[in-house]
Amino acid sequence: MKALSLWFLKKRRDLPWRKDHDPYRIWVSEIMLQQTQVATVIDYYERFLKRFPTLSSLAQSTEQEVLTLWSGLGYYRRAKNLRLGAQYLIAKGGDFPKTRSEILEVPGIGPYTAGAILSIAFDLPEALVDGNVQRVFARYFGIGSAIQTSTAQKLFWERASEWVKKAESPRIHNQALMELGALICHKGIPLCHQCPISKNCVAFEKGLQKKLPVSKPRKQTLELHWIGIIFYQQKKQGPDLYFVKQNVNTPWWEGLWDFPSIEKSLPNSWEMAPQLLHAKIGKDLLLKPLNHVQHSVTHHKIRMAPFLINTKKELLGIKGKWLSLPAIAELPLSSLAKKIFRQLPL
């Protein structure tokens, strides 16, 4: 374990959330890094902390402000819980708890995040297990059970707890373990010749690097086909107005803003899309096609054919707002809406 910590101190990446041990900044970074690559997170992290530099400033924010800054990162419940967590902590006095049981009471903080904050911010011997740690442990200990199973999870957490309790610095140790998974023991072919703990690794000894970790098959991706409806009003004076609606009780992008859409039931051809749309809004309206857009979200791939439609009223009975493009740019938009928005004339 000492070799692992020494390796980290020499090889660690220079990341903005490693510049201090502020629990608030560590918390924000750990929430952003869930299901998201480091390179993507950096800019979001710096913009977020520029706007909300303290726990108090985040607690005083509106949900729309937080979602606007989060827009594009995905998994938006993370952002909502981050704000709720800040409000919870401020209501409790503004300090981060220093025990696992107490910090798990904070909205949006689970076992991994609890371990990350307690160990990295306060140097406490609390374990953490993320995807990188799972991969390292599956190979190092030769764990052949699928990583999603309770058997494997129990082993991962037991080993993580044993290791961090023996570490000279839990803060360094836990970061080193995750960094090892990110830089050396990564997916595919690991860089075993650069690994500081390879001599005791079961996978390295037995040549099992490609076989471990074992993972359950992923869910099959379902393809959806939507028709995007971009209503706009052309103005003689002032900017043109476009109709947008806020997602409420939707499978994805709850609270974010979108252009209206309908699902197309004929996935093999887009030729019927104008007819389907005319049946919904009337045959006398001119449809101007935009470039197709697509986006993947939670085991679904959405393909959309958007159409620009000049009309003085919204024709689908949906509640929403008529706004100028600069005003829409200030809203927290869904990823699909952003891709459509880029095609509109600012």
Secondary structure, DSSP 8 states (H G I E B T S, - for coil): -HHHHHHHHHH----GGGS---HHHHHHHHHHHTTS-HHHHHHHHHHHHHH--SHHHHHTS-HHHHHHHHTTS--THHHHHHHHHHHHHHHTTS---SSHHHHTTSTT--HHHHHHIIIIIH--------HHHHHHHHHHTT--S-TTSHHHHHHHHHHHHHHHHH-S-HHHHHHHHHHHHHHTS-SSS--GGG-TTGGG-HHHHHT-TTT-S--------EEEEEEEEEEEE--SSS--EEEEEE--S-SS-TT-EE--EEE-S-TT-STTHHHHHHHHH-TTS-EEE---EEEEETTEEEEEEEEEEE-SS--S----EEE-HHHHHTS-B-HHHHHHHTTS--
